[in-house]
């Protein structure tokens, strides 16, 4: 099992959720407001000096290959990003236990 955590500018939240749904990702958690200092974009601390904020998604995958496919989809999305402020930052790790019942 794998988990993917990604952060992104709130401006691309809806297109990203649509991308998940188009690719069959039905299980995720959305964190609406995440203050962040992205690697390639301007900081987003929701202040007058650093306006804006990120959102975050956490996705669980029972099949490792499904998670790998989602990372590939995110990479392709990033290649088409309008600018660095629209990049999705993602990381994946192994999930040892997952209880949903």
C-alpha positions in Angstrom: 0.0 0.0 0.0 1.1 3.5 -0.7 0.2 7.0 0.3 0.8 10.2 -1.8 0.9 13.6 -0.2 0.7 16.6 -2.5 0.6 20.3 -2.0 -0.4 22.9 -4.6 -1.6 26.5 -5.1 -5.2 26.8 -4.2 -5.8 28.1 -7.7 -5.4 24.6 -9.2 -7.5 22.7 -6.6 -10.5 22.1 -8.8 -8.6 21.0 -11.9 -6.6 18.6 -9.7 -9.6 17.1 -8.1 -11.1 16.7 -11.6 -7.9 15.0 -12.6 -8.2 12.6 -9.7 -11.8 11.7 -10.5 -11.0 11.2 -14.2 -8.3 8.7 -13.2 -10.5 6.7 -10.7 -9.0 8.1 -7.5 -12.0 8.0 -5.1 -10.3 8.0 -1.8 -8.5 11.1 -0.6 -8.5 13.8 2.0 -8.4 17.5 1.2 -6.8 20.1 3.5 -8.1 23.4 2.3 -5.6 25.9 3.6 -1.9 25.0 4.0 0.7 27.7 4.5 3.8 26.9 2.6 7.2 27.8 1.2 7.3 25.8 -2.0 10.6 24.8 -3.6 10.1 26.6 -6.9 7.3 29.1 -6.2 6.9 32.2 -4.0 6.0 31.6 -0.4 2.3 31.5 0.4 1.6 32.5 4.0 -1.8 34.2 3.4 -0.4 37.5 4.6 -0.1 40.9 2.9 3.6 40.3 2.3 3.2 36.7 1.1 -0.4 36.4 -0.1 -2.2 33.2 -1.1 -2.0 29.7 0.3 -1.7 26.1 -0.8 -4.1 23.2 -0.4 -3.0 19.6 0.2 -4.3 16.2 -0.8 -3.6 12.9 0.8 -4.4 9.8 -1.3 -4.2 6.1 -0.2 -3.7 3.3 -2.7 -4.1 -0.3 -2.0 -2.1 -1.2 -5.2 1.4 0.1 -5.5 1.1 0.4 -9.3 -2.0 2.7 -9.0 0.0 5.0 -6.8 2.9 5.0 -9.3 0.5 5.8 -12.1 -0.9 8.7 -10.2 2.6 10.1 -9.7 3.2 9.8 -13.5 -0.1 11.7 -14.1 1.1 14.4 -11.7 4.4 14.7 -13.5 2.6 15.1 -16.8 0.4 17.7 -15.3 3.4 19.6 -14.1 5.0 19.6 -17.6 1.9 21.6 -18.8 1.8 24.0 -15.9 1.4 27.6 -16.9 4.2 28.7 -14.5 6.1 27.4 -11.4 3.3 28.7 -9.1 1.0 26.0 -10.6 3.3 23.0 -10.0 2.1 20.2 -7.8 4.6 19.0 -5.2 4.1 15.3 -4.5 5.8 12.6 -2.4 5.0 8.9 -1.9 5.7 6.5 0.8 4.7 3.0 2.0 1.7 2.7 4.2 2.1 -0.2 6.7 -1.4 -0.3 8.0 -4.8 1.1 6.9 -8.0 0.6 8.7 -11.3 1.6 7.1 -13.8 -0.7 8.7 
